[in-house]
Amino acid sequence: MLLLGIDLGTSSIKISVVDASSGAIIGTSSYPPVESEIISLQSGWAEQSPEMWWNQVQQAILICNTQYAYNPADIAAIGIAYQMHGLVITDKDHRSLRNSIIWCDSRAVEIGEEAAAVLGESCLQERLLNSPGNFTASKLAWVKKNEPGLYAKIDKVMLPGDFIAMKLTGEITTSSSALSEGIFWDFKKNGLSDDVMNYFGFDHSMIPQIRPVFSSHGTLLKSAADLLGLKPGVPVAYKSGDQPNNALSLNVTRPGEVAATAGTSGVIYGVTDQLVCDKGSRVNTFAHVNHSANEQRLGVLLCINGAGSMNRWAKARFGDSLSYEQMNSAAADIPAGSNGLRILPFGNGAERMLHNRIVGAQLHGIDLNTHTNAHIFRAVQEGIAFSFRYGLDILRENGMEPAVIRAGRSNLFLSDVFTQTFVNITGIPVELYENDGSYGAAVGAGIGSGLFKSAAEAFVNKKPIKLVEPDATALEEDYLDWRALLEKQL
């Protein structure tokens, strides 16, 4: 039995085909070969085309089918992971009505803040566990206010992964996890939030049918199967936002377990069985993939928009002829602290942990006679790691005290400079695993289709490839200097 995992990222679509019996990845591909465009018509806006995603999914699957020695007809279930918080709207014929307003778009912040003031502290802290901020519900309210003609045509509202599942199956479904990340979910009621729906004036009929994360979200249409070289009737048995899915891929499902990622954005995601709400909504609480009314499993998420996006900017401006591996090697030749060069990596929209402020990316202390491109590379990675420490201190205020953090050996965690800086400045060891989002989505499909009885069974042989522990490198003074520069902006 083979499992197909689809990871709908901001930069590309990643595909993995996993052998359910061994857990081995037997095929993998990504598309496009260059990073996908983010459309920014105004400062702080960020959009992508849902149809672009669907075309890229097709290409990635076809590439995988032709490059690896497996029979696509043996794929027994499909799972989808996707970039969180995006808004996709479709008409009654399942056509997308506009570009998706994606996760890092800041246009709806004011709308979310106005909603929070009216809904009140009790609703936010006891029911939503979040402020509406610039999440999906606020983005939909922005469309209602600014594009009323389009809003009137809406049949269904969905998250990015729901759209891809719809293209595969013809069915539109969602889950409590997806609705919670959109700030549509009432944790006290354990259902769709009447407070949010009534405040914004949303029709309940726009919300798709709610199903468990691990369940059938439809079966593969013959038309889609013919396009993809797969057999019709294969179930889409799992859908999850990328961060809950990353946690699943690292077997982070139990209270006290913590995962981290450092891709386009940077995230620390910890599981709890308590209703946690940060009063400033600097970190957010969503239903985890295994959350249920009978057994609370909530994910507390710290997100830093400007992580890999900042590293990508540094490559484009200062290392365009270099690979990321070469950049990491150059950074390793610079002493810790980057000879006083400090970088605030917050140039990718409003940062929730900074109270939804747009601080922008900033370089401080540059010495034109001393600092080189290699100093920029190291200072960028240190600035991102310092951002994680800043956010982790917020998580600690909310009762999370991780003893170890699990991460995939990918993206910024491929850099020894970043990884060791992260570990040193947080004081927390990191277990590194061979995994990625598409692998997690494939395993999720195995759980959802019943091939695995539980996550524990699915990951019984999953072992870390490396443990990185804090060393004696003194970075606290550098961090305090960096934090002081940040707090001047707040």
Summary of the structure (lengths in Angstrom):
residues: 490
radius of gyration: 21.5
end to end distance: 53.0
largest distance: 64.4
contacts: 1823
relative contact order: 0.13
helix: 39%
strand: 21%
